[in-house]
Amino acid sequence: SLQNDSVVAGGGAIEMELSRYLRDYSRTIPGKQQLLIGAYAKALEIIPRQLCDNAGFDATNILNKLRAKHAQVGPGSTD
């Protein structure tokens, strides 16, 4: 039987959204902590980048489009 009927985005969407959130948050923090949080945000993008590479896509192009889409839609949106 189906225990949970919620829909979970795939293809690295969660990692891209977390990366966007952390990158935005890091801009509000001064000093070295900003760099650490920014580096963690960048590290989260390794997962969607690897998925792109594995599928034979241009990872840089796809990630730029994903970043733009996540910036456009914003947090909590259903788009």
C-alpha positions in Angstrom: 0.0 0.0 0.0 1.0 3.6 -0.5 2.3 5.1 2.7 3.0 8.6 1.4 1.4 10.2 -1.6 3.5 13.4 -1.7 5.5 14.3 -4.8 9.3 14.8 -4.5 11.2 16.6 -7.2 14.2 14.8 -8.6 17.1 15.4 -10.9 19.0 17.5 -8.3 16.2 20.0 -7.9 16.4 19.9 -4.1 20.1 20.3 -4.1 19.8 23.3 -6.5 17.2 25.0 -4.2 19.3 24.4 -1.1 22.3 25.8 -2.9 20.3 28.9 -3.9 19.1 29.4 -0.4 22.5 29.0 1.1 24.1 31.3 -1.5 21.5 34.0 -0.7 22.0 33.5 3.0 25.8 33.7 2.8 25.5 37.2 1.3 24.0 38.4 4.6 27.0 37.2 6.7 30.3 39.0 7.0 33.8 37.4 7.1 35.0 33.9 6.6 31.7 32.3 7.5 30.3 33.8 4.2 33.0 31.9 2.3 32.3 28.6 4.1 28.6 28.8 3.5 29.2 29.7 -0.2 31.5 26.8 -0.6 28.9 24.4 0.9 26.3 25.9 -1.5 28.6 25.2 -4.4 29.3 21.7 -3.2 25.6 20.9 -3.3 25.6 21.6 -7.0 27.9 18.6 -7.6 25.0 16.2 -7.5 23.0 17.8 -10.4 26.2 18.5 -12.2 27.1 14.8 -12.1 23.6 13.8 -13.2 24.0 16.1 -16.2 27.4 14.6 -17.0 26.0 11.1 -16.7 23.2 11.9 -19.1 25.5 13.4 -21.6 24.4 17.0 -21.3 26.4 20.2 -21.0 26.5 20.5 -17.2 27.5 24.2 -17.2 24.7 25.2 -19.5 22.1 23.1 -17.7 23.1 24.4 -14.2 23.0 28.0 -15.4 19.5 27.4 -16.6 18.5 25.7 -13.3 20.0 28.5 -11.3 18.0 31.1 -13.3 14.8 29.1 -12.9 15.3 28.7 -9.2 16.0 32.4 -8.8 12.9 33.2 -10.9 10.5 30.9 -9.2 11.8 31.5 -5.6 11.1 29.6 -2.4 7.8 28.1 -1.6 6.4 28.4 -5.2 4.5 25.6 -6.8 5.9 26.3 -10.4 
